[in-house]
Amino acid sequence: MNVTTKEIAKETKSESKIPKYKRILLKLSGEALMGDRSFGIDPEVVQDIALQVAEIVKDGTEVAIVVGGGNIFRGINGADKGMDRATADYIGMIATVMNALTLQDAFEHLDEPIQTRVMSAIAMQEIAEPYIRRRAIRHLENNRVVIFGAGSGNPYFTTDTTAALRGAEINAEVILKATKVDGIYDSDPKKNPDAKRFQTVSFDHALIHDLRVMDATAFALCKENGIPIIVFDLGVTGNIRRVIMGESIGTYVGGSCEIN
């Protein structure tokens, strides 16, 4: 994944020069930072993500990021092994801050650095700003990437829910959910070679058919606030920009779209 910003720009060239979305929230799982590793962080993967995000920031899109911590510690797994659930979730929140700082470092060490701010829902004043909604919006308006760490600051809530919550708070136009698959299917494509991928699907259809776009709380927040979700494959370099430019990448979830 040793690519440069110029190479990404060449690979993702689009007829449209104007991004479709002005302000987005990108949801990254902790596992997305692992690459092919079984644990921890793959520096090449992190650099690739930073390059892709830098490209859309230079196009004029305001970017906020929520990152999970599953590559280091997942709260629910700790609880399954006998830990107190709240304690396990707090440990998981700290893991997300570690990932947020890693992403920040990658942005600031690009050949053309991108200004970045990590905002934590748990006070860590030596390494991150406290989350303040108006300050976050101001950073975005000043073309800084904002990375939200420590989830929502409360146990029992996932980073998917945090993404939906922060997306609503900052008035994001769309939530991009970066995954290891190229969209939402009607069945598991790994088990069913005839599985059909949806290009567009309504909130109601996704809910009725339990398509598991996000967890139930996150999905309800997105539906209530009219924030569409695009599920796409992060593993293809340039896909973030393709989505921003309006190309038909992954699956669009929102409104009363017909299924196709």
C-alpha positions in Angstrom: 0.0 0.0 0.0 3.0 2.3 -0.5 1.1 5.0 -2.5 1.5 8.8 -2.7 -1.2 11.5 -2.7 -0.5 12.2 -6.4 -1.0 8.5 -7.3 -4.4 8.4 -5.5 -5.5 11.6 -7.3 -4.6 9.9 -10.6 -6.3 6.6 -9.7 -9.5 8.3 -8.5 -9.9 11.0 -11.2 -13.5 11.9 -11.6 -15.3 13.9 -14.3 -16.8 16.0 -11.4 -14.4 18.4 -9.8 -16.9 19.4 -7.0 -17.4 16.9 -4.1 -21.0 15.8 -3.6 -20.6 16.1 0.2 -19.3 19.2 2.0 -19.1 17.6 5.5 -18.9 13.9 6.3 -18.3 11.6 9.2 -16.1 8.6 8.4 -16.6 5.6 10.7 -13.5 3.4 10.9 -13.5 0.2 12.9 -10.4 -0.6 15.0 -10.0 -3.7 12.9 -9.6 -1.6 9.8 -6.2 -0.4 11.1 -4.9 -3.9 11.5 -4.5 -4.8 7.9 -3.7 -8.5 7.7 -2.4 -8.6 11.3 -4.2 -10.4 14.0 -3.7 -7.6 16.5 -2.6 -3.9 16.8 -1.9 -1.4 14.0 -0.4 -1.8 10.5 1.4 1.5 9.7 1.0 1.0 6.0 -2.8 0.7 6.3 -2.9 3.8 8.5 -0.8 5.8 6.0 -3.1 4.7 3.2 -6.2 5.9 5.1 -4.4 9.2 5.9 -3.5 9.7 2.2 -7.1 9.0 1.1 -8.6 11.4 3.6 -6.0 14.1 2.8 -7.1 13.9 -0.8 -10.7 14.8 0.0 -9.8 17.4 2.5 -7.8 19.1 -0.3 -10.9 18.9 -2.5 -12.7 20.9 0.1 -14.6 18.3 2.1 -14.8 18.7 5.9 -14.0 15.4 7.6 -14.7 14.1 11.0 -13.7 10.6 12.0 -14.9 8.1 14.7 -12.6 5.2 15.2 -13.2 2.0 17.1 -10.8 0.1 19.3 -11.4 -3.5 18.5 -7.9 -4.0 17.2 -6.6 -3.4 20.8 -9.5 -4.1 23.1 -13.2 -4.6 22.6 -15.3 -3.9 25.7 -18.0 -6.5 25.0 -15.3 -9.2 24.6 -13.9 -8.3 28.0 -17.3 -8.5 29.6 -17.9 -12.0 28.0 -14.7 -13.1 29.8 -16.0 -12.0 33.2 -15.0 -8.4 33.5 -17.5 -5.8 34.7 -19.2 -4.5 31.6 -18.7 -0.8 32.4 -15.0 -1.3 33.2 -14.5 -3.3 30.0 -16.2 -0.6 28.0 -14.0 2.2 29.5 -10.9 0.2 28.6 -12.3 -0.1 25.1 -12.8 3.7 25.0 -9.2 4.2 25.9 -8.2 1.9 23.0 -10.1 4.2 20.6 -8.0 7.2 21.8 -4.8 5.2 21.1 -6.1 4.7 17.5 -7.1 8.3 17.2 -3.7 9.5 18.2 -2.1 7.1 15.7 -4.3 8.5 12.9 -3.5 12.1 13.9 0.3 11.3 13.7 -0.2 9.8 10.3 -2.0 12.9 9.0 0.6 15.3 10.4 3.5 13.3 8.9 2.3 13.3 5.3 4.5 15.1 2.7 1.8 17.8 2.8 0.6 17.6 6.5 -3.1 17.9 7.3 -4.1 19.8 10.5 -5.8 17.4 12.9 -7.5 17.6 16.2 -8.3 14.7 18.5 -11.3 15.3 20.7 -11.9 12.9 23.6 -15.2 12.3 25.4 -13.2 11.3 28.4 -10.9 14.1 29.8 -7.3 13.5 28.7 -6.1 17.1 28.5 -2.4 16.3 28.0 -3.1 14.5 24.7 -6.5 15.5 23.4 -9.0 18.3 23.5 -12.3 17.7 25.4 -15.2 17.2 23.1 -17.1 20.5 22.7 -19.6 20.5 19.9 -19.1 24.1 18.8 -15.3 23.8 18.9 -15.5 20.6 16.8 -17.6 22.5 14.2 -15.1 25.4 14.2 -12.2 23.0 13.6 -14.1 21.6 10.6 -14.8 25.0 9.2 -11.1 25.7 9.4 -10.4 22.7 7.3 -9.0 20.6 10.1 -9.7 16.8 10.4 -11.4 16.1 13.7 -11.0 12.6 15.2 -13.4 11.7 18.0 -12.0 9.4 20.6 -13.3 7.6 23.7 -16.6 6.8 22.1 -19.6 8.7 23.6 -17.9 8.7 27.0 -20.5 6.3 28.3 -20.4 2.5 28.7 -22.9 0.3 26.9 -22.8 2.3 23.7 -20.9 1.3 20.6 -18.7 3.4 18.4 -21.4 3.0 15.7 -23.7 4.8 18.0 -21.0 7.4 18.6 -20.7 7.9 14.9 -24.4 8.5 14.5 -24.5 10.8 17.5 -21.5 12.9 16.4 -22.7 13.0 12.9 -26.0 14.5 14.0 -24.3 17.0 16.3 -21.9 18.3 13.7 -24.6 18.3 10.9 -22.8 15.8 8.8 -24.4 15.3 5.4 -23.6 11.6 5.3 -21.9 8.8 7.4 -19.4 6.7 5.5 -19.0 3.3 7.1 -15.7 1.8 5.9 -15.8 -2.0 6.1 -14.0 -5.0 4.6 -16.9 -5.7 2.2 -18.1 -3.8 -0.8 -21.6 -3.1 0.6 -24.7 -4.7 2.1 -25.9 -8.1 0.9 -29.1 -9.9 1.3 -27.1 -12.8 2.7 -23.5 -13.6 3.7 -21.5 -13.4 0.4 -18.8 -15.6 2.0 -21.3 -18.4 2.5 -23.6 -17.7 -0.5 -22.0 -17.1 -3.9 -25.3 -15.9 -5.2 -25.8 -13.3 -2.5 -27.1 -10.0 -4.0 -25.6 -6.7 -3.1 -27.9 -3.7 -2.7 -27.0 -0.4 -4.4 -29.6 1.5 -2.5 -31.9 0.5 0.4 -34.3 2.4 2.5 -34.0 2.7 6.3 -37.3 0.8 6.7 -36.2 -2.1 4.5 -32.9 -2.4 6.3 -34.7 -2.4 9.6 -37.4 -4.9 8.7 -35.0 -7.3 7.1 -32.4 -6.9 9.9 -29.6 -6.0 7.5 -27.4 -4.9 10.4 -26.0 -1.7 8.8 -25.2 -0.5 12.3 -26.4 -1.4 15.7 -30.0 -0.6 16.5 -29.4 2.6 18.5 -27.0 4.0 15.8 -29.4 3.1 13.0 -32.4 4.7 14.9 -30.4 7.9 15.3 -29.5 8.1 11.6 -33.1 7.4 10.6 -34.5 10.0 13.0 -32.1 12.7 11.9 -32.2 11.9 8.2 -28.5 11.1 7.9 -27.8 8.6 5.1 -25.2 5.9 5.5 -22.9 4.6 2.7 -21.3 1.3 3.4 -18.2 0.6 1.2 -14.9 -1.3 1.0 -12.1 0.6 2.6 -9.5 -1.9 1.2 -9.7 -0.4 -2.3 -7.4 2.6 -2.4 -9.3 5.7 -3.6 -12.7 4.5 -2.6 -13.2 7.3 -0.1 -12.8 9.9 -2.7 -14.9 8.0 -5.2 -17.8 8.1 -2.7 -17.3 11.8 -2.0 -17.4 12.5 -5.7 -20.7 10.8 -6.0 -19.6 7.6 -7.7 -21.8 4.5 -7.2 -19.6 2.8 -4.6 -21.0 0.4 -2.0 -24.5 0.6 -0.7 -26.5 3.8 0.1 -28.9 3.5 3.0 -31.4 6.3 3.5 -34.7 7.9 3.0 -37.3 5.9 1.1 -35.0 4.7 -1.6 -36.2 1.8 -3.6 -34.2 -1.4 -3.4 -32.1 -2.3 -6.4 
